[in-house]
């Protein structure tokens, strides 16, 4: 569809974004999230960021877009759906299979989305010679969700994730900072009402209150960001979730309006929808890297991923998985070995321990790792 150069630049930008596959494009100003600094400071002061030290280290930039890039005059927020055709929560009823968050069931969205953003950005600069832009995809100190709400793209629900009346909550956010002063869109307001479906669905009780998250109890944080053994009192609550968690997103009633995914690279790989735990348990480093090449799961590394798989096996109650996990009690990675022994205990097949590490018992003959 040709775009008339007589249209205002913002309208042409929105049309171009839609042609590139974005479902929505809205604009806000760098000073549009004045409450963000205090909220972020409280989140960090309470320790709810867990091991994510980068959140504390760069709070000044994160809470104040104007500090990140003082020359910016507008912030363009774009939404790209990754809605899947299958039920994302169905795998939770299959304890011998691993549950992988749907956003990670194919290509890494950072790479896919950034390429699309850059195409929009290059076009934009052609329309505004002499101006500048910076593009971000979840890798810089930018508070995408508050900015998206300020731009009217959606609102942060009680689960703290962004959702929209015409998109549901299955979408990624892309950000373009620009020196061009574009007219801002009106902000969106919360439309959750009395619904608490997302809060009730959380398996670990990670929400101290509506619109608040304690990452230290969030399955996504525990399986992705948290390094070392997961706290013993939370392991049994992970179920078979081995990378991320979709529970609070999957139960949101607004998903009846979810937009279809445009990008085929987000379509789930069949082998990642419900992979067998026994198969994943056997991955060595080379096999792990080969299987998850191009996937966001690869950045976890084999150790952290297999740790999660061991927890899932321990929670499965499936005695048939005992031999697979027992092979890992002497793993070179002590965190994997710890998780394997915990899994054996959970399966009620691990004899009395001779040693204990991280709250997990080691079978006789294996000793401490």
Secondary structure, DSSP 4 states (H G I P E B T S, - for coil): ----TTS-HHHHHHHHHHHTT-SEEEEE-TTS-TTHHHHHHHHHHTTTTTT-HHHHHTHHHHH-HHHH-TT--EEEEEEEE---SS-TTGGGG-TTB-EE-GGGSSS-HHHHHHHHHHHHHHHHHHHSTT--EEEESSSSS--HHHHHHHTTS-EE-TTSSEEBTTTBT-EEEEEEEESS-PPPPPPP----TT--HHHHH-TT---SSTT---GGG-HHIIIII--SPPPHHHHGGGTTEEE---HHHHT-GGGGGPPPP--GGGSPPHHHHS-BHHHHHT--HHHHHHHTTTSGGGGGHHHHHHHHHHHHHHHH--GGGHHHHHTTTT-SSHHHHHHHHHHHHHTT-----S-EETTEE--TTT---
